[in-house]
Amino acid sequence: MSAENQAMPVVVTGASGFIAKYVIAELLRRGFHVRGTLRNADKSNSVRTAVTRAGADAENLSFAIADLTREDGWDAAVQGARAVIHTASPFPVQQPDNADDVIAPAREGTLRVLLAAHRAGIPRVVLTSSTVAVMYPAHLVAGYVFSEIDFTDETREGLTPYIRSKTLAEKAGWNFVASKAGAPELAVINPAFVQGPALDDDLSTSHQLMRLMAEGRYPASPKIIFPVCDVRDVAAAHVEAMIRPEAAGQRFIIAEGETRLFDIGQRMIAECPDLKGKAPRFELPDAAVRALAVVDKRLRTILPELGSHRVCSGRKAREVLGLTLRGPDEAIGSAARSLRALKLI
């Protein structure tokens, strides 16, 4: 890569997000200049502090103001960039009463970013999606291992607004590049449940869950199991998908192993023994979870997981992107250690 190309910024949208901060740090460590987008300039200093904590020099980090719900700002944000990594998308700790509060900014925001990249002649966009855009087909077959060929059916009953938002946003992205002449190349990263070290007190949904457990909010946990990944591997995947020619037009599941919610609490106790009396002490029957979700909106997020066991493969990310993925013990344990170091649990 020429020095001129290296100096052209990589735009990372939603720069204050958990994944985005790690992506920015990964890019900076590799010598790229980065331009992060923010809705509010007041967050720029906290992002700089976070990426420095992640081991990067923030000297080559700049910011632009742009909002997924507005047209203005995006052309200026992506002007002169060598690539765009679009991480910005809402991930609420509890599901909203109005599904469009999550769906609209995810889907329309993705299209705004792609249109701006297209107008600027940017050759490649990397989109942050999720395994939830993979693992909810119309019919679930027992024992099936999901891969990148699978897509969620967003019309299926019972899906949360978040699942629908990630699915519709990713499908909108693929439709855009398939139908728009001269569109950027698209690569998509589909992380599982993202764990790993927190960088500050602006907590991700996964870290908020751990903090709620540490506060004793959930003496029992729902009986669910899901695939896991580490945010550091997710960040590396985005950068590899940006620079590898063979990644164009492909999706990559980032997942290594799986965990139960109950196991997250137990792993937290292993790192912080003083929280033994706070973490969940047993698993709730599914019927009890459904009943409690009527009054606790946070529980509605996991209702689609009850009574099912979805397995996915991160093989393609290892083979095409050259990644070595961290397992659940390291991902969850490092999350707990970081929250304790930040004095948040």
N, C-alpha and C positions, 0 to 999 in steps of 0.2 A: 504494500500500500504506500502510495507516495505521501510525502510530507504535506503536500497541498490538500490531498483528500483527508488526511488525518486531522487537519486543522478545520475542515468543514464540520460544523456541529452536527451531532446526533440529537434530534428532538425527542425528549421523553415527556409524554403528557401525564398530567396528574402527578407532578413531581413530589408532592407531599405524602403520597401513598406509601404503604409498607413495601410493596414489591418495587415501586418506582425508585425509592431511595437506594435499594440494593442494586437495581439496574444501573442507576447513575454512578454509584460507587464502582461497580464492575467496569463500566466504560471508562471512567477516569483512570482507574488503575492500569488499563490497557493503553492509555495515551490519547484517548479521544477527547475532543472538546464536546461539552454537553450543554444544551439549552433546554431547561425544564419549563413546562407550562404550569402556571398556578392561576387559580381563580382570584387569589388575594396575595398581593405582594408582601403582606406582613409575614407570610410563612417562609420567606426566602432564607432568613437567618437560621431558622430551625432546621431547614433542609440541609443547609451547609454544615451545621453542627452534626447532624445525623450521618451524613456521608463521610465526614471526617472520622466519626466514631467507628464507621465501618472500614476504616483503613485507607481512605482515599484522600488525595490532596484536592481541595475544592477550588483551586485557583482557576481552572479552566471550566468552571460551571457558571452559567448565566441563566437568566430567567426571562420569560415572556408571559404576559397576562392573557389568558384565553379561558373561556367557559364552555363546557360541552353543550349548554342549553342556548348559546348565543352564536350568531354567525361571525360577529366582528372579532378581530384579533387573530384568527387562525392563519390567514395568509401571511401576516407579519411573523407569526410564531415559527412557521416552517420555511420561510424564505432562506435560500442558500444552504439548506441542510443536505447532508449526504444520505440520511435515512430518518425515518420516524418510528419510534417505539411507542405504541399507544397502549398505555396501562390504565388510563383513567376510566373508571366505571364504579358506580355505587355498589357497596356490599354492606347492607344494613345488618346490625346485630339482631334486629327484629323486623319482621315483614311489615310494610306500610299498609295502611287502610286502602290507599289508592295505588293500584299496581303500576300505573303510568308514572308515578313518582320515581320508580326504579327503571322501568322499561324504556321510557322515552329518552332520558339522557344517555342510556347505554347504546341504544340503537341509533338514534339521531346523532349522537356525539361521534360514533364510529364513522358515520357517513360524512359528517363535517370534516373530520380529520382526513379521511381518504380523498375527499374533493379538494381540500387545500393542498394535499401532497400531489395530487394529479395536476393541479394548476401550476404548481411550482416545479413540475418535472422531476420529482424525487423518485428514484428508481425502486426503492423497497420500503414497505411498511411491515412492521412486526406487531401483531395484535395480541394482547393478553386476553385469552378466553378462559375456559375452566373445564374441568372434567364434567361439570354439570351439564355442559353443552354436548356431552358425549353419551352419558349413561342412563338416559331416561327415554328409551324408545317406546313405541306404542305398546309393545308386549315384552316382558322380561322373561328370558329363558334361564332356568336354574343352571348354574355352573358356567354360564357364558362369560368369557373374558373380553371386555371391551377394548377396542383399539381405535386408531385414528380414522377408520372407515365408518365409524358409527356416529350418528347424530341423534340428539334428543328430539322427540316429537313435541313441539311447543304447544300443540293443541290438546295434549293428553290432560285429563282431569287430575286435579290434586297437586299440580306443580306450583311451587311458590313463585311470586313475582321475580325473585332473584334468578331462579333457574330459567324462567322464560326470558328474562332480560339478557342473560349471557348467551342463550341460544339464538335469540333473534338478532342480537348485535353481531355475532359471528356469521350467521347466515347472510345478514345484510352486507357484511364485508366481502364474502365470497361472491355474492351476486353482483356487487359493484365491479370487482376486478374482472369478472367474466363478461360483463355487458358493456363496459366503458372502454372505448378504443384508447390505447396508450396509457391505461391505468398502471399504477405501480405494481410490482410484484408483491404478493402477500405471503407471509408466513405467520402461522398461528401457534401460540403456546397455550396448552391446556393443563394448567396445574391442578393437582388434587388439593386436599385441605392443607393450606400453607401454614407451616410452623417455622421454627427457627428464631434466632435472637431478635428481641425488640431493640430498637436504636434510641428510643425516646419515649415520652409518656403519651404520644399520639398513637394510641394502641390500635392494632388491627383487630378485626373481628375475632380471630383465633386467640389473640392475647386477651381481649376483653372476656372471652369465655373462661380462660384460665384464672383471670382476676376474680370473676364472679365465684368460681369454685373456691378460691383462696379466702373469700369473704364469707364462706359458709352459706351462700345463697341456695345451693343445690345439695342437700344432704343425700339425695339419690340422683342417679343419672338415667336418661333414656337408654334402652338396650339397642344401641345402633353401632355399626362398624363401617368404616370408610377408609379409602386410600389416603395416604399422607405424602407430603413432600416438604423439602427444606427450601426456604426463601433464597438461600445462597445458590442452590442449584437452579432455581427458577430464573434468577438473574443471569447466571451463566448461559442458560438456554436461550434467553432473549438475544444476548450478544452473539452467540454462535449462529442463531437463525438469521441475524442481520448480515453476518460477514460470509457465510458459506453459500456459494452459488447453488448447491444442490438442495438447499432448504426452501427455495422459492416454490410457492404453490403447495406447501405441505403443512400439515398439522403435527404437533408433537405433544404427547401426553407426558407430563412430569409427575411421576409417582413412584414411590419405592416402599413397598410394604403397606400395612394398614394398622388401624388402631380402633379401639372402642373409646367412647367418651369416658367410661369408667377408668380405662387405662391411663388417660391423660391425667386424671386426678392422682392416680397411684404414682405416676412418673414425677409429678410435682412434689408429692410427699417424699419420694426418694431424694430429691434435690433439697427440699426444705422440710425436714422432719417435724418442725414445729407446727406445720399446717395439717397434721394428721387428723385433728378433730374437726377440720373445716371441709376437707374434700369429700366428695360423694362416698358413702359407705356401702351402698348396694345399688342394684339396677332396678328400675321401675318396670312393671308390666306395661305393654304397649297401650292397653285400654286406659291406664291411669295417666299416661302422657297425653293422650288425646283429650281426656277430660280436663287436665290442667291447662292445656293450650288454649282453652276457651277464655281463660282469664290472664294467661301469661303469653304475650305475643312473641317473646323470644323463643318459646318452644315450637311455634308454628314453622320456624325455619327448618326444623329437622323432621317434621311429620312425614315427608315423602320417603324417609329412610327407614321408617318402622317396618319390621317384618320382612326386610330384604337384605341381601348381601351382594353388593356390586363390586366386581373386581375389574381392574384395568391394568394394562401393561405399559411400562415405561421403556420397553425394549427399543423402540424406534429412536428415542432421544439418545440412548446410549450408542446405538449403531451409526446414526447419521450425524448427530451433533457432537459425538465423542465425549459424552458426559459420564462421570462416575457419580452416582446418586447416593446421598446420605440416607440412612434408614430412619425409621420412626423414633428409636431411642435417642439418637443424636438430635434430631429435629425438635422433638418435644422437650428433651432434657435441656437443650441450649435455650429454648424459650423460657423455661422456668428459671434457669440460672440468670438470664438477662433481666427478667422481671424482678428477681430478688436484688440483683446488683443496682437496679434503678430504684429500689425501695418501693416497688409498686405491688408486691405481694409480701 
